[in-house]
């Protein structure tokens, strides 16, 4: 063996020995800190009744995950924080609180409006969505035909209203106690309950609801969203509205 080869072997052996003798901490990765627990309280994040990829390609799984686990969870955490020092929020019905915002102290009114409103809106939103949602039938379809001009006109008008909503907000179908339907929009996380009305269904047009997949193409998202509607759930809400028992 040449002297050059012997020197290479000696250097290699020395390097391996140094690595073996090095403290393990040099190579260990620091453990990621555990995420802070969301404030607990009277309000809870409702679990999804379907997997986050249930609506692909119309709504991607990552958007669903962020929308539910981050955005909606933040509204719940924020209103639970307020409820710590205002326990009456947790003992009243959500519809009663949102329907009487002026009864709240000015120091919490803004936070409750945005965060309890966001919780109510999103709770409704997840409920009326579902894979293989079918089509409207029976009394619900009759009301759509009577008040909204049939399905095609209804969807076109609903999409147009959602597209016109400036900035963040929602497009709703409101339902009166007599079953009459109307298309209305609200800014931010406002809810029809704040005006003494009820939301039969609605679509979120905040950018967090669609931007990963659709970017600035809100109109495309609005059209695609109809593939996610669970019409059986909407029909249940319509029956509850007529019976005077529809809440959030």
Backbone torsions as a table, in degrees:
resi	resn	phi	psi	omega
1	UNK	NA	135.8	-178.7
2	UNK	-69.9	159.1	177.5
3	UNK	-63.9	-30.9	179.1
4	UNK	-65.7	-42.0	179.6
5	UNK	-66.8	-39.4	178.9
6	UNK	-63.0	-39.3	179.1
7	UNK	-64.8	-39.6	178.3
8	UNK	-61.9	-42.7	179.2
9	UNK	-64.6	-38.7	179.5
10	UNK	-64.8	-43.4	179.2
11	UNK	-64.1	-40.9	-179.5
12	UNK	-64.3	-43.9	179.8
13	UNK	-64.4	-40.0	178.6
14	UNK	-63.0	-41.5	179.7
15	UNK	-64.6	-42.5	179.3
16	UNK	-64.0	-39.0	179.1
17	UNK	-65.0	-39.1	179.8
18	UNK	-65.4	-40.3	178.4
19	UNK	-64.1	-43.6	-179.0
20	UNK	-64.1	-32.8	-177.6
21	UNK	-84.9	-11.8	-176.3
22	UNK	-66.5	142.8	178.5
23	UNK	-60.2	138.9	-177.4
24	UNK	-63.2	-26.4	-177.4
25	UNK	-60.5	-25.0	179.9
26	UNK	-62.8	-33.3	-173.4
27	UNK	-101.9	-9.3	-177.8
28	UNK	-78.4	138.5	175.7
29	UNK	-85.5	141.0	177.5
30	UNK	-67.0	136.6	179.6
31	UNK	-67.8	138.7	178.7
32	UNK	-68.3	139.3	178.9
33	UNK	-64.4	143.9	178.7
34	UNK	-67.2	139.5	179.1
35	UNK	-64.1	145.6	178.8
36	UNK	-67.8	137.3	180.0
37	UNK	-69.5	139.7	177.3
38	UNK	-67.2	142.4	179.2
39	UNK	-57.3	132.2	178.6
40	UNK	-87.6	162.1	-178.4
41	UNK	172.0	-162.2	-175.4
42	UNK	-73.8	-16.4	-177.8
43	UNK	-104.3	138.0	-177.2
44	UNK	-129.0	153.1	177.6
45	UNK	-80.7	117.1	-179.5
46	UNK	-71.2	135.6	178.3
47	UNK	-70.0	152.3	175.3
48	UNK	-71.5	143.6	179.4
49	UNK	-89.4	10.0	-175.8
50	UNK	-153.5	159.1	177.7
51	UNK	-69.1	157.8	-176.3
52	UNK	-66.6	-18.7	178.9
53	UNK	-95.6	12.6	-173.9
54	UNK	-64.5	-23.0	-172.9
55	UNK	-110.2	8.8	177.5
56	UNK	-66.5	142.0	8.0
57	UNK	-90.0	3.5	-173.7
58	UNK	-69.7	-43.3	173.0
59	UNK	-133.4	124.5	-175.0
60	UNK	-77.2	157.7	-175.9
61	UNK	-62.1	-39.4	-178.8
62	UNK	-64.2	-41.1	176.8
63	UNK	-62.1	-44.7	178.9
64	UNK	-60.9	-42.4	-178.8
65	UNK	-63.0	-49.1	-179.1
66	UNK	-65.9	-42.1	-176.5
67	UNK	-61.6	-47.8	-177.6
68	UNK	-79.4	-52.4	-170.8
69	UNK	-77.2	-21.1	-178.3
70	UNK	-110.1	-60.0	-174.5
71	UNK	-67.6	-54.8	-178.9
72	UNK	-63.8	-40.4	178.9
73	UNK	-59.8	-34.9	179.7
74	UNK	-67.1	-38.7	177.4
75	UNK	-62.3	-42.7	179.5
76	UNK	-63.4	-45.8	-179.5
77	UNK	-62.4	-40.9	-177.7
78	UNK	-66.5	-42.8	-179.2
79	UNK	-73.2	-29.7	174.0
80	UNK	-65.8	-35.3	175.9
81	UNK	-60.9	-43.6	179.6
82	UNK	-66.5	-37.3	-177.4
83	UNK	-66.8	-19.2	178.5
84	UNK	-59.4	-38.9	-179.1
85	UNK	-106.3	-0.2	177.9
86	UNK	-135.6	68.5	-172.1
87	UNK	-61.6	-17.5	179.7
88	UNK	-63.3	-22.2	178.6
89	UNK	-63.7	-34.6	-177.0
90	UNK	-84.6	-11.0	-178.7
91	UNK	-100.7	-12.6	179.4
92	UNK	-97.1	157.4	174.0
93	UNK	-68.0	143.9	-179.4
94	UNK	-57.5	-41.4	-178.1
95	UNK	-65.3	-29.8	178.0
96	UNK	-73.9	-38.5	178.2
97	UNK	-66.0	-49.9	-178.1
98	UNK	-69.1	-26.8	178.4
99	UNK	-80.1	-7.6	-179.0
100	UNK	-136.9	49.7	-177.5
101	UNK	-61.5	-31.3	-179.0
102	UNK	-68.2	-14.0	177.0
103	UNK	-79.7	-12.5	-178.8
104	UNK	-81.8	153.3	174.1
105	UNK	-63.5	142.2	-177.3
106	UNK	-58.7	-25.4	-176.7
107	UNK	-70.1	-19.8	-178.9
108	UNK	-120.8	-7.8	-173.1
109	UNK	-58.9	-46.2	-177.6
110	UNK	-63.1	-45.1	-178.7
111	UNK	-65.7	-42.1	179.4
112	UNK	-66.3	-43.8	-179.5
113	UNK	-56.0	-48.2	-175.8
114	UNK	-75.0	-41.4	-171.2
115	UNK	-91.2	-40.2	173.2
116	UNK	-71.4	-34.7	173.5
117	UNK	-61.5	-43.1	178.3
118	UNK	-64.1	-38.5	178.1
119	UNK	-64.8	-44.3	179.7
120	UNK	-64.4	-46.2	-178.7
121	UNK	-60.2	-46.1	-176.1
122	UNK	-73.5	-33.0	175.8
123	UNK	-59.8	-44.5	175.0
124	UNK	-62.5	-43.9	-175.3
125	UNK	-58.7	-49.7	-179.4
126	UNK	-65.7	-33.0	-176.6
127	UNK	-67.2	-39.6	-173.5
128	UNK	-86.9	2.9	177.4
129	UNK	-106.2	152.1	178.4
130	UNK	176.0	147.3	178.5
131	UNK	-66.6	150.8	178.9
132	UNK	55.0	53.3	-171.9
133	UNK	-76.9	-4.6	175.9
134	UNK	70.9	-148.9	-177.9
135	UNK	-137.4	155.2	176.2
136	UNK	-67.4	143.6	-178.5
137	UNK	-139.9	174.2	170.2
138	UNK	56.0	-136.2	-176.2
139	UNK	-62.7	-35.4	178.9
140	UNK	-63.3	-48.0	178.6
141	UNK	-62.5	-39.5	179.2
142	UNK	-62.9	-38.4	178.6
143	UNK	-68.7	-38.6	177.5
144	UNK	-63.2	-43.4	178.6
145	UNK	-64.1	-43.3	-175.1
146	UNK	-70.3	-46.6	-170.2
147	UNK	-99.1	-24.5	-172.5
148	UNK	-120.1	6.5	172.9
149	UNK	79.8	19.9	-179.1
150	UNK	93.5	166.7	-172.2
151	UNK	-62.5	-44.6	-176.3
152	UNK	-63.6	-47.5	179.1
153	UNK	-65.7	-41.4	178.3
154	UNK	-56.6	-50.8	-178.1
155	UNK	-65.3	-40.3	178.4
156	UNK	-64.3	-43.6	-179.8
157	UNK	-68.4	-39.2	178.4
158	UNK	-62.6	-46.9	179.3
159	UNK	-63.2	-39.8	179.9
160	UNK	-65.2	-41.2	178.4
161	UNK	-64.8	-42.1	177.4
162	UNK	-64.3	-36.1	178.1
163	UNK	-69.7	-31.3	-179.8
164	UNK	-79.5	-18.7	-177.8
165	UNK	-60.9	115.1	-175.5
166	UNK	-76.2	130.8	179.0
167	UNK	69.5	-142.6	-176.3
168	UNK	-89.3	148.9	178.0
169	UNK	165.0	-161.8	-175.9
170	UNK	-137.6	153.0	168.2
171	UNK	-116.8	128.2	-173.8
172	UNK	-121.1	157.1	157.7
173	UNK	-105.0	115.0	177.2
174	UNK	-90.9	154.4	-179.3
175	UNK	-132.2	128.7	177.8
176	UNK	-87.5	170.1	-178.1
177	UNK	-63.2	-25.9	178.7
178	UNK	-87.4	3.8	177.8
179	UNK	91.5	0.6	-178.8
180	UNK	-71.6	135.8	-176.9
181	UNK	-105.1	151.1	175.7
182	UNK	-152.7	152.1	176.5
183	UNK	-98.5	126.3	-178.9
184	UNK	-141.1	154.8	175.3
185	UNK	-116.8	158.6	176.3
186	UNK	-140.3	145.1	177.0
187	UNK	-80.5	157.6	171.4
188	UNK	52.6	-125.4	177.8
189	UNK	-111.6	28.2	174.4
190	UNK	-66.3	152.0	-176.1
191	UNK	-132.4	147.1	178.3
192	UNK	-55.2	-23.7	177.3
193	UNK	-59.5	-26.3	179.2
194	UNK	-67.8	-16.2	178.3
195	UNK	-112.3	17.5	179.6
196	UNK	76.1	18.8	-179.0
197	UNK	-113.4	-179.0	176.8
198	UNK	-130.6	143.9	175.4
199	UNK	-91.8	120.1	172.9
200	UNK	-73.5	-44.9	-179.4
201	UNK	-158.8	168.2	178.9
202	UNK	-172.4	160.5	178.9
203	UNK	-123.1	137.5	-179.5
204	UNK	-82.5	119.9	177.5
205	UNK	-110.7	19.4	165.3
206	UNK	-64.3	147.5	-177.9
207	UNK	-62.2	-27.4	-179.1
208	UNK	-64.9	-15.8	-179.3
209	UNK	-79.3	-16.0	-171.9
210	UNK	-149.1	-7.5	-164.3
211	UNK	-69.3	-30.9	-178.6
212	UNK	-60.6	-36.8	-175.8
213	UNK	-98.8	-35.5	-171.8
214	UNK	-109.7	-7.8	-176.0
215	UNK	50.0	-121.4	-177.2
216	UNK	-91.0	10.7	-175.5
217	UNK	-91.4	65.7	-179.2
218	UNK	-58.8	-37.9	-178.8
219	UNK	-60.0	-38.7	178.9
220	UNK	-66.9	-40.6	177.0
221	UNK	-62.1	-45.9	-179.2
222	UNK	-58.3	-40.5	179.1
223	UNK	-68.5	-43.0	-177.2
224	UNK	-69.0	-29.9	-175.3
225	UNK	-59.6	-28.1	-179.3
226	UNK	-60.2	-22.7	177.9
227	UNK	-72.5	-7.1	-177.6
228	UNK	-106.2	-4.1	-173.6
229	UNK	-76.0	133.0	175.8
230	UNK	-97.8	97.3	-172.7
231	UNK	-68.6	-24.9	176.0
232	UNK	-64.7	-39.4	178.2
233	UNK	-69.0	-39.1	177.7
234	UNK	-62.5	-39.9	178.2
235	UNK	-63.7	-38.3	176.8
236	UNK	-62.5	-41.4	179.2
237	UNK	-66.9	-36.7	179.6
238	UNK	-65.0	-42.6	177.9
239	UNK	-63.8	-39.7	179.2
240	UNK	-66.2	-38.0	179.3
241	UNK	-62.9	-42.4	-179.8
242	UNK	-68.2	-28.0	179.1
243	UNK	-86.7	-4.8	179.7
244	UNK	78.0	19.7	-177.2
245	UNK	-115.5	5.8	-179.8
246	UNK	-73.7	123.6	178.2
247	UNK	-98.7	-116.8	-179.7
248	UNK	-66.5	NA	NA
